[in-house]
Amino acid sequence: MYRQILKPGAFINLKTDNDGFHAYTVSQVEESKLTLHVRTEDLYRSEFADEVLSIKTYYEKKYLKHNKNINYLKFSF
């Protein structure tokens, strides 16, 4: 579905607090031989948390208060 919506060369940025969803997406990216540009299981303790990625949603703030991690992937076709 992403291929139909996105322009060639576009990136998909995925932030999630769900470790299972993150792992599943990584497996799908690898299985589909997509280009994985960035992968981290702990965005806010990584070097990837830039000005935009550091914007936290309500749920991220909630998870972070309980010392849970926020995963991040950046990939393309």
PQR file with spaces between the fields and no chain letter, atoms N, CA, C, O and H, PARSE charges and radii, in Angstrom:
ATOM       1  N    MET     1       0.823   -1.188    0.000 -0.4000 1.5000
ATOM       2  CA   MET     1       0.000    0.000    0.000 -0.0000 2.0000
ATOM       3  C    MET     1       0.873    1.260    0.000  0.5500 1.7000
ATOM       4  O    MET     1       0.549    2.247   -0.661 -0.5500 1.4000
ATOM       5  N    TYR     2       1.995    1.217    0.755 -0.4000 1.5000
ATOM       6  CA   TYR     2       2.893    2.372    0.785 -0.0000 2.0000
ATOM       7  C    TYR     2       3.399    2.707   -0.612  0.5500 1.7000
ATOM       8  O    TYR     2       3.512    3.881   -0.966 -0.5500 1.4000
ATOM       9  H    TYR     2       2.258    0.415    1.292  0.4000 1.0000
ATOM      10  N    ARG     3       3.701    1.689   -1.403 -0.4000 1.5000
ATOM      11  CA   ARG     3       4.235    1.920   -2.752 -0.0000 2.0000
ATOM      12  C    ARG     3       3.250    2.707   -3.618  0.5500 1.7000
ATOM      13  O    ARG     3       3.665    3.485   -4.477 -0.5500 1.4000
ATOM      14  H    ARG     3       3.609    0.736   -1.115  0.4000 1.0000
ATOM      15  N    GLN     4       1.965    2.509   -3.399 -0.4000 1.5000
ATOM      16  CA   GLN     4       0.938    3.197   -4.183 -0.0000 2.0000
ATOM      17  C    GLN     4       0.795    4.661   -3.764  0.5500 1.7000
ATOM      18  O    GLN     4       0.419    5.511   -4.572 -0.5500 1.4000
ATOM      19  H    GLN     4       1.628    1.876   -2.701  0.4000 1.0000
ATOM      20  N    ILE     5       1.097    4.945   -2.503 -0.4000 1.5000
ATOM      21  CA   ILE     5       0.870    6.283   -1.960 -0.0000 2.0000
ATOM      22  C    ILE     5       2.092    7.181   -2.086  0.5500 1.7000
ATOM      23  O    ILE     5       1.972    8.363   -2.409 -0.5500 1.4000
ATOM      24  H    ILE     5       1.402    4.255   -1.847  0.4000 1.0000
ATOM      25  N    LEU     6       3.261    6.619   -1.833 -0.4000 1.5000
ATOM      26  CA   LEU     6       4.486    7.421   -1.738 -0.0000 2.0000
ATOM      27  C    LEU     6       5.147    7.651   -3.088  0.5500 1.7000
ATOM      28  O    LEU     6       5.052    6.832   -4.002 -0.5500 1.4000
ATOM      29  H    LEU     6       3.359    5.659   -1.572  0.4000 1.0000
ATOM      30  N    LYS     7       5.816    8.785   -3.181 -0.4000 1.5000
ATOM      31  CA   LYS     7       6.625    9.077   -4.359 -0.0000 2.0000
ATOM      32  C    LYS     7       7.904    8.251   -4.281  0.5500 1.7000
ATOM      33  O    LYS     7       8.340    7.900   -3.184 -0.5500 1.4000
ATOM      34  H    LYS     7       5.893    9.450   -2.439  0.4000 1.0000
ATOM      35  N    PRO     8       8.510    7.934   -5.420 -0.5600 1.5000
ATOM      36  CA   PRO     8       9.783    7.210   -5.398  0.2800 2.0000
ATOM      37  C    PRO     8      10.822    7.962   -4.569  0.5500 1.7000
ATOM      38  O    PRO     8      10.949    9.181   -4.683 -0.5500 1.4000
ATOM      39  N    GLY     9      11.551    7.243   -3.747 -0.4000 1.5000
ATOM      40  CA   GLY     9      12.591    7.834   -2.915 -0.0000 2.0000
ATOM      41  C    GLY     9      12.091    8.359   -1.577  0.5500 1.7000
ATOM      42  O    GLY     9      12.886    8.836   -0.767 -0.5500 1.4000
ATOM      43  H    GLY     9      11.448    6.253   -3.654  0.4000 1.0000
ATOM      44  N    ALA    10      10.779    8.278   -1.330 -0.4000 1.5000
ATOM      45  CA   ALA    10      10.229    8.768   -0.062 -0.0000 2.0000
ATOM      46  C    ALA    10      10.616    7.833    1.082  0.5500 1.7000
ATOM      47  O    ALA    10      10.836    6.639    0.882 -0.5500 1.4000
ATOM      48  H    ALA    10      10.133    7.890   -1.988  0.4000 1.0000
ATOM      49  N    PHE    11      10.693    8.396    2.270 -0.4000 1.5000
ATOM      50  CA   PHE    11      11.027    7.630    3.463 -0.0000 2.0000
ATOM      51  C    PHE    11       9.768    7.335    4.269  0.5500 1.7000
ATOM      52  O    PHE    11       8.804    8.100    4.249 -0.5500 1.4000
ATOM      53  H    PHE    11      10.514    9.367    2.433  0.4000 1.0000
ATOM      54  N    ILE    12       9.797    6.229    4.965 -0.4000 1.5000
ATOM      55  CA   ILE    12       8.767    5.891    5.936 -0.0000 2.0000
ATOM      56  C    ILE    12       9.429    5.982    7.301  0.5500 1.7000
ATOM      57  O    ILE    12      10.423    5.303    7.562 -0.5500 1.4000
ATOM      58  H    ILE    12      10.581    5.608    4.981  0.4000 1.0000
ATOM      59  N    ASN    13       8.883    6.814    8.163 -0.4000 1.5000
ATOM      60  CA   ASN    13       9.388    6.992    9.525 -0.0000 2.0000
ATOM      61  C    ASN    13       8.363    6.388   10.464  0.5500 1.7000
ATOM      62  O    ASN    13       7.192    6.769   10.437 -0.5500 1.4000
ATOM      63  H    ASN    13       8.076    7.366    7.950  0.4000 1.0000
ATOM      64  N    LEU    14       8.791    5.456   11.289 -0.4000 1.5000
ATOM      65  CA   LEU    14       7.874    4.783   12.199 -0.0000 2.0000
ATOM      66  C    LEU    14       8.403    4.846   13.624  0.5500 1.7000
ATOM      67  O    LEU    14       9.461    4.300   13.934 -0.5500 1.4000
ATOM      68  H    LEU    14       9.741    5.147   11.311  0.4000 1.0000
ATOM      69  N    LYS    15       7.650    5.521   14.481 -0.4000 1.5000
ATOM      70  CA   LYS    15       7.940    5.537   15.917 -0.0000 2.0000
ATOM      71  C    LYS    15       6.835    4.727   16.582  0.5500 1.7000
ATOM      72  O    LYS    15       5.657    4.917   16.276 -0.5500 1.4000
ATOM      73  H    LYS    15       6.790    5.965   14.228  0.4000 1.0000
ATOM      74  N    THR    16       7.205    3.824   17.491 -0.4000 1.5000
ATOM      75  CA   THR    16       6.200    3.041   18.182 -0.0000 2.0000
ATOM      76  C    THR    16       6.689    2.623   19.565  0.5500 1.7000
ATOM      77  O    THR    16       7.880    2.408   19.786 -0.5500 1.4000
ATOM      78  H    THR    16       8.162    3.669   17.739  0.4000 1.0000
ATOM      79  N    ASP    17       5.742    2.513   20.483 -0.4000 1.5000
ATOM      80  CA   ASP    17       6.061    2.007   21.814 -0.0000 2.0000
ATOM      81  C    ASP    17       5.820    0.501   21.886  0.5500 1.7000
ATOM      82  O    ASP    17       6.065   -0.121   22.919 -0.5500 1.4000
ATOM      83  H    ASP    17       4.774    2.688   20.303  0.4000 1.0000
ATOM      84  N    ASN    18       5.343   -0.078   20.795 -0.4000 1.5000
ATOM      85  CA   ASN    18       5.012   -1.500   20.761 -0.0000 2.0000
ATOM      86  C    ASN    18       6.194   -2.298   20.212  0.5500 1.7000
ATOM      87  O    ASN    18       6.471   -2.270   19.013 -0.5500 1.4000
ATOM      88  H    ASN    18       5.143    0.427   19.956  0.4000 1.0000
ATOM      89  N    ASP    19       6.886   -3.007   21.104 -0.4000 1.5000
ATOM      90  CA   ASP    19       8.076   -3.772   20.697 -0.0000 2.0000
ATOM      91  C    ASP    19       7.742   -4.851   19.675  0.5500 1.7000
ATOM      92  O    ASP    19       8.529   -5.098   18.761 -0.5500 1.4000
ATOM      93  H    ASP    19       6.661   -3.029   22.078  0.4000 1.0000
ATOM      94  N    GLY    20       6.586   -5.497   19.818 -0.4000 1.5000
ATOM      95  CA   GLY    20       6.181   -6.541   18.875 -0.0000 2.0000
ATOM      96  C    GLY    20       5.939   -5.994   17.483  0.5500 1.7000
ATOM      97  O    GLY    20       6.353   -6.602   16.496 -0.5500 1.4000
ATOM      98  H    GLY    20       5.948   -5.296   20.561  0.4000 1.0000
ATOM      99  N    PHE    21       5.277   -4.858   17.393 -0.4000 1.5000
ATOM     100  CA   PHE    21       5.025   -4.217   16.102 -0.0000 2.0000
ATOM     101  C    PHE    21       6.334   -3.789   15.456  0.5500 1.7000
ATOM     102  O    PHE    21       6.521   -3.937   14.249 -0.5500 1.4000
ATOM     103  H    PHE    21       4.941   -4.364   18.194  0.4000 1.0000
ATOM     104  N    HIS    22       7.238   -3.257   16.272 -0.4000 1.5000
ATOM     105  CA   HIS    22       8.557   -2.845   15.782 -0.0000 2.0000
ATOM     106  C    HIS    22       9.298   -4.059   15.200  0.5500 1.7000
ATOM     107  O    HIS    22       9.815   -3.994   14.085 -0.5500 1.4000
ATOM     108  H    HIS    22       7.086   -3.137   17.253  0.4000 1.0000
ATOM     109  N    ALA    23       9.349   -5.148   15.946 -0.4000 1.5000
ATOM     110  CA   ALA    23      10.044   -6.367   15.489 -0.0000 2.0000
ATOM     111  C    ALA    23       9.401   -6.910   14.217  0.5500 1.7000
ATOM     112  O    ALA    23      10.104   -7.320   13.294 -0.5500 1.4000
ATOM     113  H    ALA    23       8.929   -5.200   16.852  0.4000 1.0000
ATOM     114  N    TYR    24       8.080   -6.914   14.163 -0.4000 1.5000
ATOM     115  CA   TYR    24       7.372   -7.392   12.976 -0.0000 2.0000
ATOM     116  C    TYR    24       7.725   -6.532   11.762  0.5500 1.7000
ATOM     117  O    TYR    24       7.994   -7.060   10.683 -0.5500 1.4000
ATOM     118  H    TYR    24       7.509   -6.580   14.913  0.4000 1.0000
ATOM     119  N    THR    25       7.725   -5.217   11.935 -0.4000 1.5000
ATOM     120  CA   THR    25       8.035   -4.311   10.826 -0.0000 2.0000
ATOM     121  C    THR    25       9.467   -4.508   10.347  0.5500 1.7000
ATOM     122  O    THR    25       9.724   -4.509    9.143 -0.5500 1.4000
ATOM     123  H    THR    25       7.506   -4.788   12.812  0.4000 1.0000
ATOM     124  N    VAL    26      10.408   -4.677   11.287 -0.4000 1.5000
ATOM     125  CA   VAL    26      11.799   -4.955   10.901 -0.0000 2.0000
ATOM     126  C    VAL    26      11.858   -6.223   10.063  0.5500 1.7000
ATOM     127  O    VAL    26      12.540   -6.253    9.039 -0.5500 1.4000
ATOM     128  H    VAL    26      10.199   -4.677   12.265  0.4000 1.0000
ATOM     129  N    SER    27      11.156   -7.266   10.480 -0.4000 1.5000
ATOM     130  CA   SER    27      11.187   -8.530    9.723 -0.0000 2.0000
ATOM     131  C    SER    27      10.591   -8.350    8.329  0.5500 1.7000
ATOM     132  O    SER    27      11.078   -8.941    7.366 -0.5500 1.4000
ATOM     133  H    SER    27      10.602   -7.242   11.312  0.4000 1.0000
ATOM     134  N    GLN    28       9.538   -7.535    8.218 -0.4000 1.5000
ATOM     135  CA   GLN    28       8.921   -7.289    6.916 -0.0000 2.0000
ATOM     136  C    GLN    28       9.825   -6.454    6.005  0.5500 1.7000
ATOM     137  O    GLN    28       9.897   -6.699    4.801 -0.5500 1.4000
ATOM     138  H    GLN    28       9.142   -7.054    9.001  0.4000 1.0000
ATOM     139  N    VAL    29      10.500   -5.486    6.576 -0.4000 1.5000
ATOM     140  CA   VAL    29      11.454   -4.667    5.811 -0.0000 2.0000
ATOM     141  C    VAL    29      12.574   -5.566    5.275  0.5500 1.7000
ATOM     142  O    VAL    29      12.939   -5.479    4.103 -0.5500 1.4000
ATOM     143  H    VAL    29      10.442   -5.287    7.555  0.4000 1.0000
ATOM     144  N    GLU    30      13.109   -6.421    6.137 -0.4000 1.5000
ATOM     145  CA   GLU    30      14.193   -7.316    5.719 -0.0000 2.0000
ATOM     146  C    GLU    30      13.709   -8.335    4.696  0.5500 1.7000
ATOM     147  O    GLU    30      14.381   -8.577    3.693 -0.5500 1.4000
ATOM     148  H    GLU    30      12.812   -6.492    7.089  0.4000 1.0000
ATOM     149  N    GLU    31      12.550   -8.932    4.944 -0.4000 1.5000
ATOM     150  CA   GLU    31      11.996   -9.941    4.026 -0.0000 2.0000
ATOM     151  C    GLU    31      11.699   -9.336    2.653  0.5500 1.7000
ATOM     152  O    GLU    31      11.899   -9.988    1.629 -0.5500 1.4000
ATOM     153  H    GLU    31      12.004   -8.736    5.758  0.4000 1.0000
ATOM     154  N    SER    32      11.232   -8.111    2.634 -0.4000 1.5000
ATOM     155  CA   SER    32      10.900   -7.427    1.378 -0.0000 2.0000
ATOM     156  C    SER    32      12.111   -6.776    0.723  0.5500 1.7000
ATOM     157  O    SER    32      12.007   -6.181   -0.349 -0.5500 1.4000
ATOM     158  H    SER    32      11.071   -7.580    3.467  0.4000 1.0000
ATOM     159  N    LYS    33      13.265   -6.898    1.385 -0.4000 1.5000
ATOM     160  CA   LYS    33      14.521   -6.329    0.890 -0.0000 2.0000
ATOM     161  C    LYS    33      14.406   -4.815    0.656  0.5500 1.7000
ATOM     162  O    LYS    33      14.911   -4.286   -0.334 -0.5500 1.4000
ATOM     163  H    LYS    33      13.349   -7.382    2.257  0.4000 1.0000
ATOM     164  N    LEU    34      13.736   -4.140    1.584 -0.4000 1.5000
ATOM     165  CA   LEU    34      13.656   -2.686    1.542 -0.0000 2.0000
ATOM     166  C    LEU    34      14.932   -2.120    2.150  0.5500 1.7000
ATOM     167  O    LEU    34      15.686   -2.842    2.803 -0.5500 1.4000
ATOM     168  H    LEU    34      13.326   -4.569    2.388  0.4000 1.0000
ATOM     169  N    THR    35      15.171   -0.850    1.939 -0.4000 1.5000
ATOM     170  CA   THR    35      16.365   -0.204    2.472 -0.0000 2.0000
ATOM     171  C    THR    35      16.064    0.331    3.862  0.5500 1.7000
ATOM     172  O    THR    35      15.216    1.207    4.034 -0.5500 1.4000
ATOM     173  H    THR    35      14.559   -0.264    1.409  0.4000 1.0000
ATOM     174  N    LEU    36      16.764   -0.204    4.847 -0.4000 1.5000
ATOM     175  CA   LEU    36      16.611    0.243    6.232 -0.0000 2.0000
ATOM     176  C    LEU    36      17.707    1.256    6.516  0.5500 1.7000
ATOM     177  O    LEU    36      18.889    0.915    6.524 -0.5500 1.4000
ATOM     178  H    LEU    36      17.452   -0.916    4.707  0.4000 1.0000
ATOM     179  N    HIS    37      17.314    2.502    6.749 -0.4000 1.5000
ATOM     180  CA   HIS    37      18.267    3.591    6.955 -0.0000 2.0000
ATOM     181  C    HIS    37      18.614    3.786    8.423  0.5500 1.7000
ATOM     182  O    HIS    37      19.766    4.051    8.767 -0.5500 1.4000
ATOM     183  H    HIS    37      16.353    2.780    6.742  0.4000 1.0000
ATOM     184  N    VAL    38      17.612    3.654    9.289 -0.4000 1.5000
ATOM     185  CA   VAL    38      17.823    3.858   10.728 -0.0000 2.0000
ATOM     186  C    VAL    38      16.978    2.838   11.477  0.5500 1.7000
ATOM     187  O    VAL    38      15.827    2.581   11.126 -0.5500 1.4000
ATOM     188  H    VAL    38      16.676    3.438    9.010  0.4000 1.0000
ATOM     189  N    ARG    39      17.570    2.268   12.508 -0.4000 1.5000
ATOM     190  CA   ARG    39      16.844    1.357   13.393 -0.0000 2.0000
ATOM     191  C    ARG    39      17.372    1.549   14.806  0.5500 1.7000
ATOM     192  O    ARG    39      18.576    1.477   15.049 -0.5500 1.4000
ATOM     193  H    ARG    39      18.505    2.477   12.793  0.4000 1.0000
ATOM     194  N    THR    40      16.459    1.793   15.728 -0.4000 1.5000
ATOM     195  CA   THR    40      16.842    1.842   17.128 -0.0000 2.0000
ATOM     196  C    THR    40      15.669    1.367   17.978  0.5500 1.7000
ATOM     197  O    THR    40      14.508    1.641   17.673 -0.5500 1.4000
ATOM     198  H    THR    40      15.481    1.851   15.531  0.4000 1.0000
ATOM     199  N    GLU    41      15.991    0.664   19.029 -0.4000 1.5000
ATOM     200  CA   GLU    41      14.977    0.192   19.960 -0.0000 2.0000
ATOM     201  C    GLU    41      14.804    1.170   21.126  0.5500 1.7000
ATOM     202  O    GLU    41      13.993    0.928   22.021 -0.5500 1.4000
ATOM     203  H    GLU    41      16.934    0.441   19.277  0.4000 1.0000
ATOM     204  N    ASP    42      15.551    2.258   21.120 -0.4000 1.5000
ATOM     205  CA   ASP    42      15.443    3.243   22.202 -0.0000 2.0000
ATOM     206  C    ASP    42      15.776    4.628   21.655  0.5500 1.7000
ATOM     207  O    ASP    42      16.877    5.143   21.846 -0.5500 1.4000
ATOM     208  H    ASP    42      16.209    2.454   20.393  0.4000 1.0000
ATOM     209  N    LEU    43      14.810    5.208   20.980 -0.4000 1.5000
ATOM     210  CA   LEU    43      15.018    6.468   20.263 -0.0000 2.0000
ATOM     211  C    LEU    43      15.599    7.565   21.137  0.5500 1.7000
ATOM     212  O    LEU    43      16.546    8.235   20.726 -0.5500 1.4000
ATOM     213  H    LEU    43      13.916    4.790   20.824  0.4000 1.0000
ATOM     214  N    TYR    44      15.059    7.766   22.325 -0.4000 1.5000
ATOM     215  CA   TYR    44      15.454    8.909   23.133 -0.0000 2.0000
ATOM     216  C    TYR    44      16.786    8.734   23.850  0.5500 1.7000
ATOM     217  O    TYR    44      17.273    9.658   24.501 -0.5500 1.4000
ATOM     218  H    TYR    44      14.290    7.222   22.658  0.4000 1.0000
ATOM     219  N    ARG    45      17.364    7.564   23.729 -0.4000 1.5000
ATOM     220  CA   ARG    45      18.723    7.352   24.240 -0.0000 2.0000
ATOM     221  C    ARG    45      19.692    7.076   23.086  0.5500 1.7000
ATOM     222  O    ARG    45      20.776    6.527   23.284 -0.5500 1.4000
ATOM     223  H    ARG    45      16.968    6.814   23.200  0.4000 1.0000
ATOM     224  N    SER    46      19.280    7.463   21.891 -0.4000 1.5000
ATOM     225  CA   SER    46      20.115    7.264   20.702 -0.0000 2.0000
ATOM     226  C    SER    46      20.531    8.614   20.129  0.5500 1.7000
ATOM     227  O    SER    46      20.090    9.667   20.590 -0.5500 1.4000
ATOM     228  H    SER    46      18.400    7.909   21.731  0.4000 1.0000
ATOM     229  N    GLU    47      21.377    8.558   19.127 -0.4000 1.5000
ATOM     230  CA   GLU    47      21.819    9.782   18.452 -0.0000 2.0000
ATOM     231  C    GLU    47      20.819   10.249   17.399  0.5500 1.7000
ATOM     232  O    GLU    47      21.046   11.274   16.757 -0.5500 1.4000
ATOM     233  H    GLU    47      21.735    7.703   18.753  0.4000 1.0000
ATOM     234  N    PHE    48      19.720    9.525   17.205 -0.4000 1.5000
ATOM     235  CA   PHE    48      18.760    9.848   16.147 -0.0000 2.0000
ATOM     236  C    PHE    48      17.652   10.807   16.576  0.5500 1.7000
ATOM     237  O    PHE    48      16.898   11.279   15.725 -0.5500 1.4000
ATOM     238  H    PHE    48      19.536    8.692   17.726  0.4000 1.0000
ATOM     239  N    ALA    49      17.534   11.105   17.846 -0.4000 1.5000
ATOM     240  CA   ALA    49      16.449   11.955   18.349 -0.0000 2.0000
ATOM     241  C    ALA    49      16.734   13.421   18.019  0.5500 1.7000
ATOM     242  O    ALA    49      17.231   14.172   18.859 -0.5500 1.4000
ATOM     243  H    ALA    49      18.146   10.722   18.537  0.4000 1.0000
ATOM     244  N    ASP    50      16.417   13.814   16.796 -0.4000 1.5000
ATOM     245  CA   ASP    50      16.635   15.199   16.363 -0.0000 2.0000
ATOM     246  C    ASP    50      15.456   16.081   16.789  0.5500 1.7000
ATOM     247  O    ASP    50      14.607   15.654   17.572 -0.5500 1.4000
ATOM     248  H    ASP    50      16.014   13.204   16.114  0.4000 1.0000
ATOM     249  N    GLU    51      15.411   17.288   16.279 -0.4000 1.5000
ATOM     250  CA   GLU    51      14.378   18.259   16.657 -0.0000 2.0000
ATOM     251  C    GLU    51      12.963   17.746   16.364  0.5500 1.7000
ATOM     252  O    GLU    51      12.052   17.958   17.164 -0.5500 1.4000
ATOM     253  H    GLU    51      16.100   17.635   15.644  0.4000 1.0000
ATOM     254  N    VAL    52      12.778   17.086   15.243 -0.4000 1.5000
ATOM     255  CA   VAL    52      11.454   16.582   14.869 -0.0000 2.0000
ATOM     256  C    VAL    52      11.125   15.291   15.611  0.5500 1.7000
ATOM     257  O    VAL    52      10.041   15.158   16.179 -0.5500 1.4000
ATOM     258  H    VAL    52      13.518   16.914   14.593  0.4000 1.0000
ATOM     259  N    LEU    53      12.053   14.346   15.608 -0.4000 1.5000
ATOM     260  CA   LEU    53      11.790   13.064   16.264 -0.0000 2.0000
ATOM     261  C    LEU    53      11.657   13.181   17.771  0.5500 1.7000
ATOM     262  O    LEU    53      11.121   12.282   18.420 -0.5500 1.4000
ATOM     263  H    LEU    53      12.934   14.454   15.147  0.4000 1.0000
ATOM     264  N    SER    54      12.135   14.266   18.328 -0.4000 1.5000
ATOM     265  CA   SER    54      12.042   14.468   19.777 -0.0000 2.0000
ATOM     266  C    SER    54      10.672   14.964   20.229  0.5500 1.7000
ATOM     267  O    SER    54      10.415   15.087   21.427 -0.5500 1.4000
ATOM     268  H    SER    54      12.571   14.996   17.802  0.4000 1.0000
ATOM     269  N    ILE    55       9.797   15.247   19.270 -0.4000 1.5000
ATOM     270  CA   ILE    55       8.438   15.641   19.637 -0.0000 2.0000
ATOM     271  C    ILE    55       7.725   14.392   20.146  0.5500 1.7000
ATOM     272  O    ILE    55       7.589   13.402   19.428 -0.5500 1.4000
ATOM     273  H    ILE    55      10.006   15.147   18.297  0.4000 1.0000
ATOM     274  N    LYS    56       7.276   14.455   21.395 -0.4000 1.5000
ATOM     275  CA   LYS    56       6.680   13.285   22.042 -0.0000 2.0000
ATOM     276  C    LYS    56       5.156   13.375   22.055  0.5500 1.7000
ATOM     277  O    LYS    56       4.580   14.417   22.369 -0.5500 1.4000
ATOM     278  H    LYS    56       7.387   15.259   21.979  0.4000 1.0000
ATOM     279  N    THR    57       4.524   12.270   21.710 -0.4000 1.5000
ATOM     280  CA   THR    57       3.068   12.197   21.786 -0.0000 2.0000
ATOM     281  C    THR    57       2.652   11.981   23.241  0.5500 1.7000
ATOM     282  O    THR    57       3.482   11.714   24.110 -0.5500 1.4000
ATOM     283  H    THR    57       4.992   11.424   21.454  0.4000 1.0000
ATOM     284  N    TYR    58       1.381   12.100   23.478 -0.4000 1.5000
ATOM     285  CA   TYR    58       0.824   11.851   24.809 -0.0000 2.0000
ATOM     286  C    TYR    58       1.218   10.454   25.294  0.5500 1.7000
ATOM     287  O    TYR    58       1.644   10.284   26.436 -0.5500 1.4000
ATOM     288  H    TYR    58       0.707   12.316   22.772  0.4000 1.0000
ATOM     289  N    TYR    59       1.071    9.465   24.424 -0.4000 1.5000
ATOM     290  CA   TYR    59       1.366    8.084   24.812 -0.0000 2.0000
ATOM     291  C    TYR    59       2.856    7.842   25.010  0.5500 1.7000
ATOM     292  O    TYR    59       3.248    7.077   25.891 -0.5500 1.4000
ATOM     293  H    TYR    59       0.725    9.603   23.496  0.4000 1.0000
ATOM     294  N    GLU    60       3.677    8.478   24.211 -0.4000 1.5000
ATOM     295  CA   GLU    60       5.123    8.353   24.419 -0.0000 2.0000
ATOM     296  C    GLU    60       5.497    8.886   25.796  0.5500 1.7000
ATOM     297  O    GLU    60       6.254    8.248   26.527 -0.5500 1.4000
ATOM     298  H    GLU    60       3.358    9.099   23.495  0.4000 1.0000
ATOM     299  N    LYS    61       4.974   10.040   26.146 -0.4000 1.5000
ATOM     300  CA   LYS    61       5.268   10.618   27.464 -0.0000 2.0000
ATOM     301  C    LYS    61       4.841    9.673   28.575  0.5500 1.7000
ATOM     302  O    LYS    61       5.545    9.507   29.571 -0.5500 1.4000
ATOM     303  H    LYS    61       4.359   10.558   25.552  0.4000 1.0000
ATOM     304  N    LYS    62       3.693    9.063   28.395 -0.4000 1.5000
ATOM     305  CA   LYS    62       3.164    8.109   29.374 -0.0000 2.0000
ATOM     306  C    LYS    62       4.111    6.902   29.515  0.5500 1.7000
ATOM     307  O    LYS    62       4.440    6.493   30.628 -0.5500 1.4000
ATOM     308  H    LYS    62       3.121    9.198   27.586  0.4000 1.0000
ATOM     309  N    TYR    63       4.537    6.350   28.396 -0.4000 1.5000
ATOM     310  CA   TYR    63       5.442    5.195   28.408 -0.0000 2.0000
ATOM     311  C    TYR    63       6.799    5.564   28.999  0.5500 1.7000
ATOM     312  O    TYR    63       7.369    4.806   29.783 -0.5500 1.4000
ATOM     313  H    TYR    63       4.270    6.682   27.491  0.4000 1.0000
ATOM     314  N    LEU    64       7.305    6.715   28.623 -0.4000 1.5000
ATOM     315  CA   LEU    64       8.619    7.136   29.103 -0.0000 2.0000
ATOM     316  C    LEU    64       8.640    7.336   30.620  0.5500 1.7000
ATOM     317  O    LEU    64       9.669    7.113   31.258 -0.5500 1.4000
ATOM     318  H    LEU    64       6.842    7.330   27.985  0.4000 1.0000
ATOM     319  N    LYS    65       7.516    7.754   31.198 -0.4000 1.5000
ATOM     320  CA   LYS    65       7.435    7.898   32.658 -0.0000 2.0000
ATOM     321  C    LYS    65       7.643    6.568   33.371  0.5500 1.7000
ATOM     322  O    LYS    65       8.068    6.530   34.525 -0.5500 1.4000
ATOM     323  H    LYS    65       6.680    7.935   30.680  0.4000 1.0000
ATOM     324  N    HIS    66       7.342    5.487   32.677 -0.4000 1.5000
ATOM     325  CA   HIS    66       7.505    4.138   33.232 -0.0000 2.0000
ATOM     326  C    HIS    66       8.780    3.463   32.718  0.5500 1.7000
ATOM     327  O    HIS    66       8.911    2.240   32.763 -0.5500 1.4000
ATOM     328  H    HIS    66       6.996    5.518   31.739  0.4000 1.0000
ATOM     329  N    ASN    67       9.711    4.280   32.233 -0.4000 1.5000
ATOM     330  CA   ASN    67      11.001    3.801   31.712 -0.0000 2.0000
ATOM     331  C    ASN    67      10.861    2.785   30.583  0.5500 1.7000
ATOM     332  O    ASN    67      11.685    1.879   30.458 -0.5500 1.4000
ATOM     333  H    ASN    67       9.604    5.274   32.197  0.4000 1.0000
ATOM     334  N    LYS    68       9.827    2.930   29.766 -0.4000 1.5000
ATOM     335  CA   LYS    68       9.655    2.074   28.595 -0.0000 2.0000
ATOM     336  C    LYS    68      10.367    2.728   27.414  0.5500 1.7000
ATOM     337  O    LYS    68      10.583    3.939   27.404 -0.5500 1.4000
ATOM     338  H    LYS    68       9.158    3.666   29.868  0.4000 1.0000
ATOM     339  N    ASN    69      10.721    1.936   26.441 -0.4000 1.5000
ATOM     340  CA   ASN    69      11.444    2.436   25.274 -0.0000 2.0000
ATOM     341  C    ASN    69      10.491    2.843   24.156  0.5500 1.7000
ATOM     342  O    ASN    69       9.358    2.369   24.077 -0.5500 1.4000
ATOM     343  H    ASN    69      10.545    0.951   26.449  0.4000 1.0000
ATOM     344  N    ILE    70      10.977    3.726   23.299 -0.4000 1.5000
ATOM     345  CA   ILE    70      10.289    4.107   22.078 -0.0000 2.0000
ATOM     346  C    ILE    70      11.181    3.661   20.918  0.5500 1.7000
ATOM     347  O    ILE    70      12.339    4.066   20.820 -0.5500 1.4000
ATOM     348  H    ILE    70      11.897    4.111   23.363  0.4000 1.0000
ATOM     349  N    ASN    71      10.628    2.825   20.049 -0.4000 1.5000
ATOM     350  CA   ASN    71      11.358    2.293   18.901 -0.0000 2.0000
ATOM     351  C    ASN    71      11.221    3.247   17.717  0.5500 1.7000
ATOM     352  O    ASN    71      10.265    4.018   17.627 -0.5500 1.4000
ATOM     353  H    ASN    71       9.687    2.495   20.129  0.4000 1.0000
ATOM     354  N    TYR    72      12.197    3.179   16.812 -0.4000 1.5000
ATOM     355  CA   TYR    72      12.145    4.022   15.617 -0.0000 2.0000
ATOM     356  C    TYR    72      12.787    3.305   14.436  0.5500 1.7000
ATOM     357  O    TYR    72      13.851    2.698   14.553 -0.5500 1.4000
ATOM     358  H    TYR    72      12.973    2.553   16.885  0.4000 1.0000
ATOM     359  N    LEU    73      12.111    3.395   13.299 -0.4000 1.5000
ATOM     360  CA   LEU    73      12.638    2.886   12.031 -0.0000 2.0000
ATOM     361  C    LEU    73      12.479    3.954   10.956  0.5500 1.7000
ATOM     362  O    LEU    73      11.500    4.701   10.937 -0.5500 1.4000
ATOM     363  H    LEU    73      11.247    3.889   13.204  0.4000 1.0000
ATOM     364  N    LYS    74      13.449    4.008   10.075 -0.4000 1.5000
ATOM     365  CA   LYS    74      13.345    4.831    8.871 -0.0000 2.0000
ATOM     366  C    LYS    74      13.745    3.933    7.717  0.5500 1.7000
ATOM     367  O    LYS    74      14.866    3.427    7.675 -0.5500 1.4000
ATOM     368  H    LYS    74      14.244    3.401   10.091  0.4000 1.0000
ATOM     369  N    PHE    75      12.826    3.734    6.777 -0.4000 1.5000
ATOM     370  CA   PHE    75      13.136    2.853    5.653 -0.0000 2.0000
ATOM     371  C    PHE    75      12.516    3.397    4.363  0.5500 1.7000
ATOM     372  O    PHE    75      11.681    4.302    4.386 -0.5500 1.4000
ATOM     373  H    PHE    75      11.915    4.145    6.811  0.4000 1.0000
ATOM     374  N    SER    76      12.948    2.820    3.243 -0.4000 1.5000
ATOM     375  CA   SER    76      12.436    3.240    1.934 -0.0000 2.0000
ATOM     376  C    SER    76      12.417    2.040    0.996  0.5500 1.7000
ATOM     377  O    SER    76      12.979    0.983    1.284 -0.5500 1.4000
ATOM     378  H    SER    76      13.626    2.086    3.225  0.4000 1.0000
ATOM     379  N    PHE    77      11.748    2.244   -0.141 -0.4000 1.5000
ATOM     380  CA   PHE    77      11.649    1.177   -1.152 -0.0000 2.0000
ATOM     381  C    PHE    77      12.806    1.209   -2.091  0.5500 1.7000
ATOM     382  O    PHE    77      12.884    0.384   -3.002 -0.5500 1.4000
ATOM     383  H    PHE    77      11.291    3.103   -0.375  0.4000 1.0000
